[in-house]
Protein backbone atom coordinates (compact mmCIF):
# COMPACT_ATOMS: atom_id res chain seq x y z
CA UNK A 1 0.00 0.00 0.00
CA UNK A 2 2.74 2.44 0.99
CA UNK A 3 4.69 1.46 -2.10
CA UNK A 4 1.69 2.29 -4.34
CA UNK A 5 1.21 5.65 -2.63
CA UNK A 6 4.91 6.38 -3.07
CA UNK A 7 4.72 5.55 -6.76
CA UNK A 8 1.67 7.81 -7.21
CA UNK A 9 3.41 10.67 -5.40
CA UNK A 10 6.47 10.17 -7.60
CA UNK A 11 4.31 10.25 -10.76
CA UNK A 12 2.55 13.40 -9.56
CA UNK A 13 5.91 15.05 -8.93
CA UNK A 14 7.19 14.05 -12.35
CA UNK A 15 4.05 15.30 -14.08
CA UNK A 16 4.17 18.52 -12.09
CA UNK A 17 7.77 19.07 -13.12
CA UNK A 18 6.90 18.43 -16.77
CA UNK A 19 3.93 20.80 -16.54
CA UNK A 20 6.02 23.51 -14.92
CA UNK A 21 8.75 23.00 -17.52
CA UNK A 22 6.24 23.21 -20.37
CA UNK A 23 4.68 26.37 -18.96
CA UNK A 24 8.12 27.92 -18.62
CA UNK A 25 8.96 26.84 -22.16
CA UNK A 26 5.72 28.33 -23.54
CA UNK A 27 6.44 31.63 -21.78
CA UNK A 28 9.94 31.55 -23.25
CA UNK A 29 8.54 30.82 -26.71
CA UNK A 30 6.18 33.80 -26.41
CA UNK A 31 9.05 36.02 -25.29
CA UNK A 32 11.23 34.89 -28.21
CA UNK A 33 8.42 35.40 -30.71
CA UNK A 34 7.85 38.95 -29.45
CA UNK A 35 11.56 39.67 -29.77
CA UNK A 36 11.76 38.23 -33.29
CA UNK A 37 8.72 40.26 -34.37
CA UNK A 38 10.01 43.53 -32.92
CA UNK A 39 13.55 43.14 -34.23
CA UNK A 40 12.62 41.47 -37.56
CA UNK A 41 15.36 39.00 -36.76
CA UNK A 42 16.26 35.90 -38.78
CA UNK A 43 17.00 33.90 -35.61
CA UNK A 44 15.01 30.78 -34.73
CA UNK A 45 13.35 29.75 -31.47
CA UNK A 46 15.65 27.81 -29.13
CA UNK A 47 14.68 24.83 -26.99
CA UNK A 48 15.04 24.75 -23.23
CA UNK A 49 12.92 21.71 -22.55
CA UNK A 50 13.20 18.13 -23.71
CA UNK A 51 9.42 17.74 -23.67
CA UNK A 52 8.18 16.10 -26.84
CA UNK A 53 5.09 18.34 -27.11
CA UNK A 54 6.95 21.63 -26.68
CA UNK A 55 9.74 20.36 -28.95
CA UNK A 56 7.21 19.59 -31.66
CA UNK A 57 5.65 23.04 -31.23
CA UNK A 58 9.05 24.74 -31.56
CA UNK A 59 9.87 22.73 -34.70
CA UNK A 60 6.60 23.80 -36.32
CA UNK A 61 7.12 27.44 -35.32
CA UNK A 62 10.67 27.42 -36.67
CA UNK A 63 9.40 25.92 -39.92
CA UNK A 64 6.90 28.79 -40.20
CA UNK A 65 9.61 31.32 -39.40
CA UNK A 66 11.82 29.91 -42.16
CA UNK A 67 8.95 30.11 -44.65
CA UNK A 68 8.23 33.65 -43.53
CA UNK A 69 11.88 34.55 -44.07
CA UNK A 70 11.77 33.13 -47.59
CA UNK A 71 8.62 35.10 -48.39
CA UNK A 72 10.18 38.27 -46.96
CA UNK A 73 13.29 37.83 -49.10
CA UNK A 74 11.12 37.18 -52.15
CA UNK A 75 9.11 40.32 -51.42
CA UNK A 76 12.26 42.42 -50.96
CA UNK A 77 13.66 41.03 -54.22
CA UNK A 78 10.50 42.01 -56.09
CA UNK A 79 10.53 45.42 -54.41
CA UNK A 80 14.12 45.99 -55.56
CA UNK A 81 13.21 44.79 -59.04
CA UNK A 82 10.29 47.24 -59.26
CA UNK A 83 12.49 50.09 -58.03
CA UNK A 84 15.13 49.19 -60.62
CA UNK A 85 12.50 49.00 -63.35
CA UNK A 86 11.15 52.47 -62.50
CA UNK A 87 14.66 53.91 -62.34
CA UNK A 88 15.69 52.47 -65.70
CA UNK A 89 12.35 53.26 -67.30
CA UNK A 90 12.51 56.90 -66.24
CA UNK A 91 16.03 57.07 -67.72
CA UNK A 92 15.00 55.37 -70.98
CA UNK A 93 11.90 57.48 -71.66
CA UNK A 94 13.55 60.79 -70.78
CA UNK A 95 15.24 61.09 -74.19
CA UNK A 96 12.14 60.50 -76.38
CA UNK A 97 10.00 62.67 -74.08
CA UNK A 98 12.48 65.54 -74.25
CA UNK A 99 12.63 65.10 -78.01
CA UNK A 100 8.82 65.12 -78.24
CA UNK A 101 8.62 68.35 -76.29
CA UNK A 102 11.14 69.99 -78.61
CA UNK A 103 9.39 68.92 -81.82
CA UNK A 104 5.98 69.98 -80.49
CA UNK A 105 7.43 73.46 -79.90
CA UNK A 106 8.90 73.51 -83.41
CA UNK A 107 5.54 72.38 -84.80
CA UNK A 108 3.79 75.30 -83.10
CA UNK A 109 6.34 77.87 -84.28
CA UNK A 110 6.64 76.92 -87.97
CA UNK A 111 4.24 77.81 -90.78
CA UNK A 112 6.08 75.80 -93.42
CA UNK A 113 3.90 72.84 -94.43
CA UNK A 114 6.90 70.71 -95.41
CA UNK A 115 8.52 71.23 -91.99
CA UNK A 116 5.23 70.53 -90.22
CA UNK A 117 4.90 67.17 -91.99
CA UNK A 118 8.48 66.28 -91.11
CA UNK A 119 7.98 67.20 -87.46
CA UNK A 120 4.73 65.23 -87.30
CA UNK A 121 6.45 62.16 -88.71
CA UNK A 122 9.23 62.39 -86.11
CA UNK A 123 6.65 62.87 -83.32
CA UNK A 124 4.79 59.75 -84.48
CA UNK A 125 8.06 57.77 -84.41
CA UNK A 126 8.85 58.97 -80.88
CA UNK A 127 5.34 58.07 -79.65
CA UNK A 128 5.65 54.64 -81.26
CA UNK A 129 8.99 54.17 -79.50
CA UNK A 130 7.45 55.08 -76.14
CA UNK A 131 4.55 52.66 -76.70
CA UNK A 132 7.04 49.89 -77.48
CA UNK A 133 9.01 50.60 -74.30
CA UNK A 134 5.88 50.50 -72.13
CA UNK A 135 4.70 47.30 -73.83
CA UNK A 136 8.07 45.64 -73.13
CA UNK A 137 7.91 46.74 -69.50
CA UNK A 138 4.37 45.37 -69.13
CA UNK A 139 5.32 42.05 -70.75
CA UNK A 140 8.46 41.63 -68.65
CA UNK A 141 6.58 42.38 -65.41
CA UNK A 142 3.89 39.88 -66.37
CA UNK A 143 6.47 37.16 -67.02
CA UNK A 144 7.94 37.64 -63.52
CA UNK A 145 4.63 36.55 -61.99
CA UNK A 146 4.95 32.87 -61.09
CA UNK A 147 1.18 32.44 -61.42
CA UNK A 148 1.18 33.66 -65.02
CA UNK A 149 0.92 30.72 -67.41
CA UNK A 150 0.53 30.50 -71.17
CA UNK A 151 -1.43 27.84 -72.99
CA UNK A 152 0.79 25.29 -74.70
CA UNK A 153 -0.33 23.38 -77.76
CA UNK A 154 0.88 22.03 -81.11
CA UNK A 155 2.43 24.88 -83.10
CA UNK A 156 4.01 24.95 -86.56
CA UNK A 157 7.40 26.50 -85.77
CA UNK A 158 8.50 26.39 -89.43
CA UNK A 159 5.53 28.47 -90.58
CA UNK A 160 5.73 30.92 -87.65
CA UNK A 161 9.42 31.51 -88.34
CA UNK A 162 8.88 32.13 -92.08
CA UNK A 163 6.00 34.56 -91.49
CA UNK A 164 7.86 36.47 -88.79
CA UNK A 165 11.06 36.76 -90.82
CA UNK A 166 9.11 37.96 -93.88
CA UNK A 167 7.57 40.76 -91.77
CA UNK A 168 11.09 42.17 -91.31
CA UNK A 169 11.80 42.35 -95.06
CA UNK A 170 11.53 46.17 -95.22
CA UNK A 171 13.70 46.59 -92.11
CA UNK A 172 16.47 44.45 -93.59
CA UNK A 173 16.34 46.34 -96.89
CA UNK A 174 16.52 49.64 -95.01
CA UNK A 175 19.59 48.44 -93.06
CA UNK A 176 21.23 47.02 -96.19
CA UNK A 177 21.11 43.46 -94.83
CA UNK A 178 20.47 40.30 -96.83
CA UNK A 179 20.00 37.54 -94.22
CA UNK A 180 21.04 34.01 -95.10
CA UNK A 181 18.20 31.73 -94.06
CA UNK A 182 18.34 27.93 -93.92
CA UNK A 183 15.14 26.14 -92.89
CA UNK A 184 14.84 22.38 -92.93
CA UNK A 185 12.34 20.98 -95.42
CA UNK A 186 10.76 18.96 -92.61
CA UNK A 187 7.84 20.81 -91.02
CA UNK A 188 8.71 21.14 -87.34
CA UNK A 189 5.87 21.12 -84.84
CA UNK A 190 6.66 22.10 -81.25
CA UNK A 191 4.84 22.29 -77.94
CA UNK A 192 4.44 26.01 -77.45
CA UNK A 193 2.34 29.12 -77.90
CA UNK A 194 2.16 30.99 -81.23
CA UNK A 195 2.06 34.50 -79.75
CA UNK A 196 4.98 33.74 -77.42
CA UNK A 197 7.04 32.11 -80.18
CA UNK A 198 6.52 35.11 -82.48
CA UNK A 199 7.55 37.48 -79.70
CA UNK A 200 10.73 35.48 -79.04
CA UNK A 201 11.71 35.53 -82.74
CA UNK A 202 10.86 39.23 -83.06
CA UNK A 203 12.98 40.18 -80.06
CA UNK A 204 15.97 38.15 -81.22
CA UNK A 205 15.73 39.53 -84.78
CA UNK A 206 15.37 43.08 -83.45
CA UNK A 207 18.45 42.54 -81.29
CA UNK A 208 20.38 41.53 -84.43
CA UNK A 209 19.12 44.56 -86.35
CA UNK A 210 19.96 46.98 -83.54
CA UNK A 211 23.38 45.59 -82.65
CA UNK A 212 24.45 43.49 -85.63
CA UNK A 213 26.85 44.46 -88.38
CA UNK A 214 25.18 43.70 -91.74
CA UNK A 215 25.59 39.91 -91.74
CA UNK A 216 22.86 37.67 -90.28
CA UNK A 217 22.49 33.88 -90.54
CA UNK A 218 19.30 32.13 -89.42
CA UNK A 219 19.02 28.34 -89.25
CA UNK A 220 16.15 26.05 -88.25
CA UNK A 221 16.83 22.33 -87.95
CA UNK A 222 15.80 19.25 -86.02
CA UNK A 223 18.12 17.71 -83.43
CA UNK A 224 16.64 14.47 -82.09
CA UNK A 225 13.52 15.46 -80.12
CA UNK A 226 14.20 19.19 -80.28
CA UNK A 227 13.74 21.94 -82.83
CA UNK A 228 16.85 24.10 -82.86
CA UNK A 229 16.71 27.71 -84.04
CA UNK A 230 20.01 29.55 -84.46
CA UNK A 231 20.49 33.30 -84.99
CA UNK A 232 24.03 34.33 -85.83
CA UNK A 233 25.09 37.89 -86.58
CA UNK A 234 28.35 39.76 -86.95
CA UNK A 235 29.01 42.36 -84.24
CA UNK A 236 31.49 45.06 -83.37
CA UNK A 237 33.04 45.28 -79.93
CA UNK A 238 32.37 41.62 -79.20
CA UNK A 239 34.72 41.78 -76.21
CA UNK A 240 32.16 44.00 -74.45
CA UNK A 241 29.42 41.36 -74.62
CA UNK A 242 28.96 39.37 -71.41
CA UNK A 243 27.08 36.19 -72.33
CA UNK A 244 26.46 35.49 -68.63
CA UNK A 245 24.36 38.67 -68.39
CA UNK A 246 22.97 38.94 -71.91
CA UNK A 247 19.50 37.71 -70.83
CA UNK A 248 19.31 39.85 -67.68
CA UNK A 249 16.93 42.81 -67.60
CA UNK A 250 18.31 46.18 -68.71
CA UNK A 251 21.59 44.66 -69.89
CA UNK A 252 23.13 46.71 -72.72
CA UNK A 253 26.57 45.94 -74.08
CA UNK A 254 26.69 49.17 -76.08
CA UNK A 255 24.98 52.00 -74.23
CA UNK A 256 25.72 54.54 -76.95
CA UNK A 257 23.69 52.57 -79.51
CA UNK A 258 20.73 51.69 -77.28
CA UNK A 259 18.97 54.99 -76.68
CA UNK A 260 15.58 53.68 -77.82
CA UNK A 261 15.86 50.30 -76.13
CA UNK A 262 14.84 49.24 -72.63
CA UNK A 263 17.29 46.34 -72.59
CA UNK A 264 14.39 43.95 -71.91
CA UNK A 265 14.11 42.26 -75.33
CA UNK A 266 16.26 39.18 -74.68
CA UNK A 267 15.09 38.94 -71.06
CA UNK A 268 11.51 38.74 -72.38
CA UNK A 269 12.55 36.10 -74.93
CA UNK A 270 14.07 34.00 -72.17
CA UNK A 271 10.98 34.47 -69.99
CA UNK A 272 8.64 33.23 -72.73
CA UNK A 273 10.86 30.24 -73.51
CA UNK A 274 10.97 29.25 -69.84
CA UNK A 275 7.16 29.33 -69.78
CA UNK A 276 7.22 26.98 -72.80
CA UNK A 277 9.89 24.71 -71.26
CA UNK A 278 12.35 25.84 -73.91
CA UNK A 279 16.00 26.84 -73.74
CA UNK A 280 17.92 29.87 -74.97
CA UNK A 281 21.71 30.30 -74.94
CA UNK A 282 24.15 32.94 -76.16
CA UNK A 283 27.79 32.72 -77.14
CA UNK A 284 30.41 34.97 -78.72
CA UNK A 285 33.20 33.68 -80.95
CA UNK A 286 35.53 36.30 -82.40
CA UNK A 287 33.21 38.87 -83.99
CA UNK A 288 30.17 36.56 -84.24
CA UNK A 289 27.30 36.62 -81.75
CA UNK A 290 25.07 33.53 -81.69
CA UNK A 291 21.74 32.89 -79.98
CA UNK A 292 20.54 29.28 -79.91
CA UNK A 293 16.94 28.37 -79.10
CA UNK A 294 15.68 24.86 -78.46
CA UNK A 295 12.07 23.74 -78.12
CA UNK A 296 10.75 20.26 -77.57
CA UNK A 297 9.13 18.66 -80.59
CA UNK A 298 5.40 18.01 -80.32
CA UNK A 299 4.60 14.32 -79.98
CA UNK A 300 1.16 12.90 -80.60
CA UNK A 301 -0.09 10.98 -77.57
N, C-alpha and C positions, 0 to 999 in steps of 0.2 A: 504493500500500500504506500509506504513512504517512498519507495523507489519510483512508483508511478507518479506521485506528486512531484518528486524531484525532477523527473523527466519533463512533466508539463511546465514546471517553473522554468526549466532550461529552455524549452521551446518558446515560451512567452518572451523570455529575455532575448533570445535570438531574433524572433520576429520583431520585437520592439527596436532592437538595434538596426535591423534592416529597414524598418519603417522610418526611423530617425535619419538613417543614412540617405534614404531616398528623398525625404523631405529636404534635407540639406542640399542634396544634389540638384533637386528641382529649383530651389532658391538660387543656387549657383548658376544653373542654366539660364534662369530669367535674368540674372545680373549680367551674364556674358552676352546674352542677346541684346539687352539694352545698350551695352557698351559697343557692340558691333554695329548696331543701328545708328547710334550717335556719331561714331567715328568713321562710318563707312569703311570699316576695316575688312581685309581679306582673310583674317584669321579664322580658325575653326573653333568649335566648342571643345573644351578639354574634359576628360573624365576624371572624376575623383572617387567614384564608387565602382565596385566590381559587380553591382547588381545587374542581372540580365535585362530587366525591364528598362532601367534608366540608361543602360548601355545601348539598348536597341533604339530608344528615343533619341539619344545623342547622335547615333549613326544616321538616322532619318533626317534629323535637323541639319547635320553637316552635309548630307547629300543635297538638301534643299538650298543650303548656303552656296554650295559649289555651282548648282544650276543658276542661282541668282547672279553669281559672279560672272558666269558665262554670258547670261543675258545682258548684264550691265556692260561688259566689254563689247558685245555685239552692238548695243545701242550707241556706245561712245564711238565705235568705228563708223557707224552710219552717220552719226552727227558730224564727225570729222569729214566724212566723204561729202556730205551736203554742203558744209562750209567751204570745202575745196572747190566744189562745183560752182557755187555762187561766186567765189573769188575769181576763178578762171573764166566763168561766163561773163562777168562784168568787164574783165580785161579784153575778152574776145570781141564783145559787141561794141566796145567803146569806139573803135576805129570806124566801122560802118555807120554808127550813129552820128559821129562827128562829121563824117563825109556827107551824110544825108542832110544834116543841118546846113552845111555849106552850100550844097546844090539847091536846096529849097530857097535860100537867100538869093542865089544867082538867078533862079527861076523868076522870083518876084521882081528883080531889078532889070532884067533884060526885056526888050521889046522885039528882038530879032527872032523870028519864027524858027529859023534853022537851029539857033542856040537853044531855044526852048525845047525842041524835040530831042536834042542831044542830052540836055539835062534831065529830061523826063525818062529817057532810056537808062541813064546811069542810076537815077533814083529807083527805077523798077528793079535793076540788077542788085542794088544794095538791099532793098526790101526782100527780094528773093533769097539773098544770102543770109539775112537775119532769120527768115522763116526756116531755112535749112538748119541753122545753128540750134534754134529752139526745138525743132523736130528731133535732132540728134540727142539733145539733152533729155527730152521726154522719153525717147526710146531707151537710152542708156539707163535712166532711172528706173524704168519699168523692168528692164532685164535684171536689175539688182534685187528685185523682190523675189524671194524664194518661192512664194505662192503663185507667181505668174507662170503659167504653162501655155504651151502652144500645141495645137492639135497636129499629131503626126500621122501621115498616111502615105500611100504610094504616089511618088512624084517622078515625073520624067525629067531627070536632071539634064539630059542631052538637049531637050527642047528648050528648057528654061535658060540654059547657058547661051544657046544660039540667039534666042529672042533678046536677051539682056545685052549681049555683045553688039547686036545689030543696032540697038537703041543708042549706042555710043558712036555710031559711024560719023556723024557730023563733028563730034568732039575730037575724034582722032584726025579727021581731015584738017580741022582748024589748027591742031597742034603739029601737023606735019608728020603724023605717025601712021605707019602701015603695020598693024599687028600681025604676027605670024601665028595662025590658029591651027591646031591639030586636034581633031575630035574623032574618037574611035567610031567606026561604022556601027558598032553594036549600040543599040539604044539602052542607056543605063537608067534603071529605075532605082530610086533610093527611098529610105524611110525618112520623110522630112515634112517640111511645110513650104509651099510654093512662095508665099510672101517673104518668109524668112530667108529662103535660099536666094531669091532675087536681091534682097537687101545685102546679103553677104557678098554676092558677086559685084554688085554696084559699088559697095564700099572699097573692095579690093581694087577694082578697076580705077575708081576715082583716086585712090592712093597712088596708083601707077601713073596716072595722068598728071597729078599734082607734083609728084616727086621724081618721076622717071626721067630718062634722058633719051627720048625718041624711039628706042627699041623695046618692044614688048613681045613676049612669047607666051601663048596660052595653050595648055595641053589638058585634055580630058581622056583618061584611060581607066581601064579596069585592072585592079590588082587583087586577085583572089576574091574575097567577099566584100571588097571595098571599091567605091568609085573614087578615084584620085584626080583632083583638079589642081593644076600647077600654074601659077602666075609668075613669070620671070621678067624683070625689067632692068635695064641698065641705069645706074645711078651715079651721081657725083658725090664725093665726100662720104664714101661708104664706110670709112673708118669712124664716122660720127654715129653710125647706126648701132644701137644696142639691142640685139635680138632678144635679150632677156626682158626688156621693158617695152618692146614694140607694141604689145597688145594691152598695155596699161593705159588707163584714161589720161588724157591730156598730154600724152607723150608726143613730142615733136623733135625730130632729129635736126631739122633745119628751121629754126624760128623765123629767119628772115623771109622764108618762102611760104609761110603758113598763116598769113594774116587773116585769111577768110576761112580758117579751119579751126574746129574746136579740139582737134586731137582725139576725137571719140570714135572715128570711123572704124578702125581695126579692133578697138575694144568692143564695139557693138557687134562686129562680125564674129568675134570669139564668143560673145554672150549668146548669140543666136545658135551657133554651132553646138555649144554646150547644152542648150535646151533640146537640140536634136540628136544628142549623143554623138556628135561629130568631133573632129579634131582639126586644129589649125596650127601650123608651125611656120617659123620664119628663119631664114638663114642668109648670110652674106658671104659671097665668095668673090674676092677681088672687087670688080666694080659691078657685080650682078647681085640684085636683091630678089630672093625667091620666097613666095608664100605657097605652102602646100596645104591643101584641104582634103580631108578624107571623110567620106560618109558611108555608112553601112548600106550595102545593097538590099533592096527590098526582096523578101523571100515569101512566096505564097505559102500559106499554112495548109 
